[in-house]
Amino acid sequence: MNLRSNAHCHTVYCDGKNTPEEMIRAALERNFVSLGFSIHGWTPYEPTPTSIEREAEYRAELRALREKYRGRIEILIGAERDFLYERDFSDYEYLIDSAHCLERDGEIFDVDWSPEVTERAVERHFGGDYYAYCRAYYEQEARLCEKSDAAFIGHIDLVSKFNEGNRCFDESDPRYLGPAMEAVEVAVRRGKPIEMNTGAISRGYRTTPYPNPLLLRRIRELGGEIIINSDAHEASALDVGFDLCVELARSCGFDHVLRLRSHGFEEVGLVGSADSPLLPRWGDGLLTP
């Protein structure tokens, strides 16, 4: 099954490896109908080459590329907003709300930079207690979901990026699962789709996507929605793990996922071809191509 869409990807304008046009050409090779770009919105603490000036250049280039490829693929101009930094994002057509960092004891640190950075942060700020670390992360995720006005929530369990095989903590342990479920419940109550994200697969940290099956089943039980994205940082990763996501979503009880188009979200059935969406969803006017 080919979903033919991705609403979460990064380019040389932040920490990606390819230009926007290279990403578009790769999407066309995969017969994509839409491609959403999501630059990491500049913050004073994340080590990416983004700047406010670069963001303006990024939007201008994408508008030009939208015209160049009009009629062949929809180009959506978005940004990934980090929870800890408040600023104006009104120049963007859609937002992804994500939490990449935690603030503790007056220090801001990344949860997804490297296993070594994570280990040092857990030891320094949580006395080596990974469950306390995860609880702090999910409490922040719940606050993010509570106030979010974004199109969807990105990699809600990013804190598990380096936890393949329960390396650091047991993802079925109530000390982990309780706070994680609470964050998921807030997102669903707020009507926020939750992303299935394969970025850690393409970068070699995981063999399975976020969120884990226990969280996916809870999303389904609550009537929540999911959107499958690759969080691609290079053109070759645009649809990495999509088939795996589809099978996992089916096994957790989903009969459709969402796809972001210029008119908003549409449902794509998980039985049959992605060329035949079940029906349009909410979001008319969400984007302005």
Secondary structure, 3 states (H helix, E strand, C coil): CCCCEECCECCCCCCCCCCHHHHHHHHHHCCCCEEEEEEECCCCCCCCCCCHHHHHHHHHHHHHHHHHCCCCCEEEEEEEEECCCCCCCCCCCEEEEECCEEEECCEEEECCCCHHHHHHHHHHHHCCCHHHHHHHHHHHHHHHHHHCCCCEECCCCHHHCCCHHHCCCCCCCHHHHHHHHHHHHHHHHCCCCEEEECHHHHCCCCCCCECCHHHHHHHHHCCCCEEEECCECCHHHCCCCHHHHHHHHHHCCCCEEEEEECCEEEEEECCCCCCCCCCECCCCCCCCC
